Amino acid sequence: MQAHPPSNRLLASLPDDVLERWSGRLEEIELPLGHVLYEPGTELSHVVFPLTSIVSLLYVMENGASAEIAVVGKDGLLGISLFMGGETTPSRAVVQSPGRAIRLPAADLKKEFERNGAVLHLFLRYTQALITQMAQTAVCNRHHSVRQQLCRWLLLSLDRLVGDDVQMTQELIGNMLGVRRAGVTKEAVFLQGEGAIRYSRGRITVLDRSILESLSCECYAVVKRETDRLLPQTARPAVANPRGTT
Amino acid sequence: MNLTENKLFAKLTPADQASLQKISARTELQARDVVGAPAMRDRHVYFLTSASVALLVRGPDKPGLAVGLVGPEGAVGAHFALGMEPGIFTWQVQTPGTAWCIEGPALERLTQRRPALMLTLSKYMWELAQEVAALAAFAQLNDVKPRLARWILSSYSRSRLKELTLTQLHLAEMLGVRRASITLAAVELKAQGLVEYRRGKLLVLDMPGLEAAAAASIR
């Protein structure tokens, strides 16, 4: 019995006729760790819907410094600025947890977007979800402890992944949270001691997410609640036969 | 002030402008008025003409943070026109002035019939998302002084006034810091000859200097 193929929440919520128009144009791709999908000044050629990978959105300042502002996984898409903004973007999108994704040429998405129908409305709701995530993350960075931020980050990443593994070095997590690596190590050791995670060789495995939830601030719950409200989960199975799969 | 003073409104087609004008009412917004909040029943959209409104995330009894500031370049509550519910944000007036108020549901009905209007408002929402992103990133990477300089600059760019009433208590709330942190940062900006307080109003003395102070610094 074949397990349900992984799906992207946004794609799964689009009407049948849209997906039919796109069949044959959707392509499944691998996203390797550290791959930069786009950065400031890049002209985007495709939109990407992650399936089992997580992508970090980093805002790049004029002096080159960057801060993580959101995580995108099977709940979202990359490349929305193609349609809602100019062709380029001030963000950098980096693959933080490797896996698979589906991509669609921008031209095909543009046609649907211009119909002012389901695709536009979906983009709007996703934009609102992204604004919520970025804003709540900013509050969390400002007011909450490293431990709470780490729990929030792990839980948000886990929701966007399939499985319980987050492949990530402590240094990278430190960069994402805007804290020094030593701070992350200390908290990772604590969480491991509590039985919440196992950390070894660059891989964090979540053993008991309820412990993370109990140690987290309200920021995780707020983002989750709003995302679920804006982008309801549908029971529909994955897009059938995107190119690149057997 | 006319609706045409609002730059977002000015982007619309003449026909869309006329339709919007018909359902708008001019209003005066007072400092600290809350014009949108998670629990609020009213769903109003405000096209700002001289007021400016801060976008806040506010916890119950907890310090929050401002993640945006809207002035005559934009609108408050555009998400209502696009069929969305209130989110996590509180919209609070920073600088009093005029605005044009529209019932959310009425504007939503209008956008459903007018694709160009829908698209313009959608793109504005994305612009707002970019501003939130920029402010969030800046807050993560910078200390109070550059953040304060940046907020002061934003406040001036969103207003026509030469002198703004920005109390230290208000600024502390916007930046999500203790009031003492604002006091210390303001003292430094004043010592550098960049700003001055006169009769409770903050005056910018050196705009380019303040821009340099607001330039991102690597921590």
Interface residues (C-beta under 8 A of the other chain):
Chain A: L57 L58 Y59 M61 E62 N63 A65 S66 A67 I69 A70 I80 S81 M84 G85 P90 S91 N116 L120 H121 F123 L124 R125 T127 Q128 L130 I131 T132 M134 A135 Q136 T137 A138 V139 N141 R142 H143 G178 E218 V222 E226 R229 L230
Chain B: L55 V57 G59 K62 P63 G64 L65 V67 H79 L82 G83 M84 E85 G87 I88 F89 P115 M118 L119 S122 K123 M125 W126 E127 L128 A129 Q130 V132 A133 A134 L135 A136 A137 F138 A139 Q140 L141 G176 A215 A216 S217 I218
